[in-house]
Amino acid sequence: THGASHCGDVQSPNQYMFNLFKVVITTELMGQVAQTFGYSLQKKLNN
């Protein structure tokens, strides 16, 4: 059981970093989409 828990401890930071990376990428994509959507909406309103 000690070996298994040690293995989990080794995996944990990688999993954490992966989740953090995923969140950052998702946030970036959402920001890009919101920016593009807002820009096209602004152009429509101006026209």
Secondary structure per residue as TSV (DSSP state, phi and psi in degrees):
chain	resnum	aa	ss	phi	psi
A	1	T	-	360.0	-33.3
A	2	H	H	-64.0	-40.9
A	3	G	H	-64.6	-39.4
A	4	A	H	-65.7	-43.7
A	5	S	H	-65.5	-37.3
A	6	H	H	-63.8	-40.5
A	7	C	H	-63.5	-41.2
A	8	G	H	-63.2	-39.0
A	9	D	H	-63.8	-38.3
A	10	V	H	-67.8	-38.9
A	11	Q	H	-73.8	-31.5
A	12	S	H	-53.8	-51.7
A	13	P	H	-60.0	-39.0
A	14	N	H	-62.4	-43.1
A	15	Q	H	-63.4	-41.8
A	16	Y	H	-62.2	-46.6
A	17	M	H	-63.2	-39.5
A	18	F	H	-63.7	-44.6
A	19	N	H	-64.3	-41.1
A	20	L	H	-62.0	-45.3
A	21	F	H	-59.9	-43.2
A	22	K	H	-61.6	-43.4
A	23	V	H	-64.0	-42.6
A	24	V	H	-62.7	-46.2
A	25	I	H	-62.7	-44.3
A	26	T	H	-61.8	-43.5
A	27	T	H	-62.1	-42.8
A	28	E	H	-61.0	-46.4
A	29	L	H	-63.0	-44.3
A	30	M	H	-61.8	-39.5
A	31	G	H	-63.0	-43.0
A	32	Q	H	-63.1	-45.4
A	33	V	H	-62.9	-45.4
A	34	A	H	-62.6	-40.7
A	35	Q	H	-63.6	-48.0
A	36	T	H	-63.2	-44.5
A	37	F	H	-63.0	-45.0
A	38	G	H	-62.5	-39.2
A	39	Y	H	-65.2	-46.7
A	40	S	H	-66.6	-36.0
A	41	L	H	-65.9	-41.2
A	42	Q	H	-62.9	-42.9
A	43	K	H	-62.5	-40.8
A	44	K	H	-63.0	-43.4
A	45	L	H	-67.1	-37.2
A	46	N	H	-68.7	-34.8
A	47	N	-	-80.1	360.0
